[in-house]
Amino acid sequence: MQFQVVRPSGFLACFVKDYCFMEAGREEVAVTERVIPTEHVQLMFHYKDPFVNVLPDALVSQPRCVLSGLTDTYIDVSTHGETGVVFVRFYPEGASSFFGFSLSEVANQSIDLKAIFNTECRELEEQLYETTTLKERITLIEGFLLGHYTPLPAYDRQLMAKTVQVIKQAAGQTSAVSLSSQLAVTPKSLERKCARYLGKSTKQVIQLFRFQAILQDFSLVRVSTATERALRCGYFDQSHFIRDFKRYTGLTPGEFADRYPDFDVEDEHC
């Protein structure tokens, strides 16, 4: 399996964190991975054989072009045949500039992009399949994104950027009421804007970023007990910590550490 992460340049660098390419030959053994929640709304373009979602009683092939909203649960995904895919990962406040609807409409979902853009998406699928170089694929994807860019109201974009900044600085250890007070906006207004521009309610966004902070702690520090990890991450109730963690990963913190002993949230894989 080969990975390559490319940082966007120019205008799109303000909105897109990176493009992550993943390729594997048909002869390679299929790989199944657990996909856990991140802070990124994401586009996924399969230019070779699509992945399959591994469900309890079935394997379900993914569409070739996928829009994934923010989620609060996990899913197991497997390669299937010859792999060729690029992930477009948006900054938390960046994705809404390219979709003319509330991102809450795609929360906890991965939807076929053709349901939104239809003919244009079909043409893009064909072009990505026919191209052979990474540079050509990036050019196609960036052309698609630029064609759908609509600037947000300046105040709303600044507010969402500040919202993300404050939550991250607090490592997710804040509340919706406290956050709205810090941002000098009413809780109700912040709730609407978080749902519209980030894709989740204020409380859910805070919880998601708290989980990302926990993953960061897993990357940086090795601890011996779940109690120690819970305290480091601001939990005073170990059972609450384990319950939250398992909701996002399907694993207890101990099981996660055993399965991913070298876990690194900054790893340059997709």
Secondary structure, 3 states (H helix, E strand, C coil): CEEEEECCCHHHHHCEEEEEEEEECCCCCCCEEEECCCCCCEEEEECCCCCEEEECCEEEECCCEEEECCCCCCEEEECCCCEEEEEEEECCCCHHHHCCCCHHHHCCCEEECHHHHCHHHHHHHHHHHHCCCHHHHHHHHHHHHHHCCCCCCHHHHHHHHHHHHHHHHCCCCCCHHHHHHHCCCCHHHHHHHHHHHHCCCHHHHHHHHHHHHHHHHHHHCCCCCHHHHHHHCCCCCHHHHHHHHHHHHCCCHHHHHHHCCCCCCCCCCC
